[in-house]
Amino acid sequence: MPSYKIIQPLIQPGSGKFSRWFSYIGLGVGVLLLLVSVQMYFNIQQLLGGNVIRKNGFDYISITKSVTNESMGHPDQNLFTEQEIAELKTKSFLTGVAPLISNQFRVQLSAGAVIAFKTDLFLESLENDYIDTVPSSFQWHVGQSTVPVIISSDFLEVYNVFAPGQGLPQVSQSTASRIPLQIDCSGNGLHASFGGNVVAFSDRINSVLVPKEFLDWANKTFGESQNHPNNYSRLYIKTKDANDPELLSYLDQKNYKVNKDKTKFGRMKQVIEMIVSGLGIFGLLVVLMALMLFSFYLQLLIARSKDNLQILLVLGYSPNWLSNKVTRQFLPMYIIIVLVALVLVQIVQFLFYQLVAVSRPGELSLMIHWSVLLIALILILLSAIVNRSIVKRLLYKLD
C-alpha cells in the first residue's frame, strides 16, 4: 500500500480543532493530577509509615475500654471478656493478643531503710513475648522469697520529678536496680512479704511487671472471691502496622482506647490519603472526559471525511490499516503530553524533597516512584488503543 502521506490530505480535520485542543488540555491536566496524587501517595507511605517504634518487625499497642458516666457503676462493662479476646485473635490485621493480668489483692511497695518511700501499688503480668526487655532472671517459682520486677521507664522518670519536693533522693536506672525492695501482699485474711529487685526497665509497658507465675499464685492465695479473674482491664495487641487503617477503624468501631502517640501518624495518614485519593480520582475522571471529548473529535473527523474514506475503502485500503495510520498521527501529541506531565511531577517531587529534607533528611526519595512511570506508559497505551478502536469501528461502518 502507498504511504499514508499521499492520502492524508483526504482526511481533513475540518472545524474540529477546538475540541481536539480542548481534549489535549484536559488530558494534560488529568494526567498531571493523577500522576502527582500517585507520587504523593508513596511519599506519605515513606514519611508516615516508619514513625512508630517497631520491635522485631512488630508494633505492640495497649488497648482499654472507654470509661463513661454510664459504665462507671458497672465495672464489668469496662473489662475485656474471653469472648472479646477470642474475637480480636481472629482479625487478620493482628498477629497476637495478650491480656495484662492484674493483682486482685492489696500490694504495698517500700524501699526499706535505703529510701523512706512506701506506697500502695498495682502489679501486672504479661506474656514475655510482648515485653521489650526480659532478662533471664525474670522468673519465679513457688517458695522463692525474692520477686523480680520490671518497671516502666516512665515511672522512674515520674519519681525523679516529684522526689526532690518530698525530700527523697533522685536515682538512676543503675542505682534503682541495686535498691532492695519489699513487697507486702495482703488479702483473703492472709499476709506475706517478699523481697523484690528491679531487673529491667521497659519503654513499652507502662506498668510494674512481675512474672506470670508469681501473680497467678498470689491471686489464688490472696485474691478476693468476688473478683473476676477471667476479665481483663487492658490488652496488648501485636500487629505488623500500628497505622493500618483497617485496625484503626476497628478500634474506633469498638470504642477501644489506644495510645494516641502510637497511632497518630496512622490517623493523619488516613486523612491525607483520603485527600490524595480524591485528587487522583478527580484526575482520572478528567482523563476519561478528555478521551471522550477526543472520541467526539474523531467521530467528527470521520464524518467530514466520509466520502473520501469510502473511496479509499473501495480502492482496497484495509480498515485496520487506515485506523492504525489515523491513530498514529495523534500518538506523538499523547507522548508529549505525558512527558510534560512527568517533568512537572518530577519538579513537584524535587520541591517537596527540598521542603522535607530540612527536618527529615534521607527519608524521602528525590526521584519519582517507578510506578508513576508505569502509569504514564499505561495512559499512553490506553489512549492509543481507545482511539484506534473508535476509528476502526467507524471505518467498518463505512465499509
C-alpha angles and dihedrals in degrees: 000000000000124000117285090234090071094058098031093094087061090065102066122187090214114187097335097100092106094058090043095054092040089055090048091053092046091048091051093050093046094048091048093051092046095048093044091051092050091049092047090051091059091044089056091051091052096045101039102027096073104042097097116084107245130199121202090345095303139096121225117205131184115222131187136172120263113254112222133181088257095051096044091088092046107056093177089068089063094054130085116241127211089253092056091048090050090051091052091051090059094059115108093215091061126073096190146347127212129178123223107233112214132201117269094198138059117282128189123188125200136168094222117219094339097072125011091231127130130161144159108256143184125229128204137181131207137179109278092235090068096051116090096212119034115164121199090251091065096102137097139190132194111280095029110130098201123067119202113224134200113202129195113253087227091060092056090048091052090049092051090051097055098029097086091053090054095046092253125134121249114239136201124226092257091051093046089054090059097048112102112230132203119216115196115196122190137168144105088047093300135107133192137167126214133186116240138195132186108241099174146356123234126215091186107045117059096205147076105266128200128177114285091234091060096046093046090052094043094049091052091046103040103016120117117243094233093064121098110229094184094061121078132200096204137030134190117217125200117213139161092230125025088192095057105137090215090055093047092048091051093050091049091048091053091042091234116162117231137180103277093208089060095053106024091100090051092052090046089048091052092056094045092046090052090053093046092045090051090051091049093049091049090050091050091050090051090051091051092047090049090052090049091050091049090050088058088052090052091050089051090048092052092044093052091047094042097117094046092046092051089053090051091050091050089050088058105265111151118237088224092054093046093047091051092050095045092049094047093058089066096041095085090057091052090050091049091050093051093044091051089049090051091051091051091048090052090050090051090048091050092051091046090048091052090050095050098038091068094068102018111030119189096016097100133053118239093213126067118261118269091238089064089060090047092052090048090054091047091052091053092049092044092052092048094047094047093048093046092051091050094049092044092051092049093048093050088055088057094046 
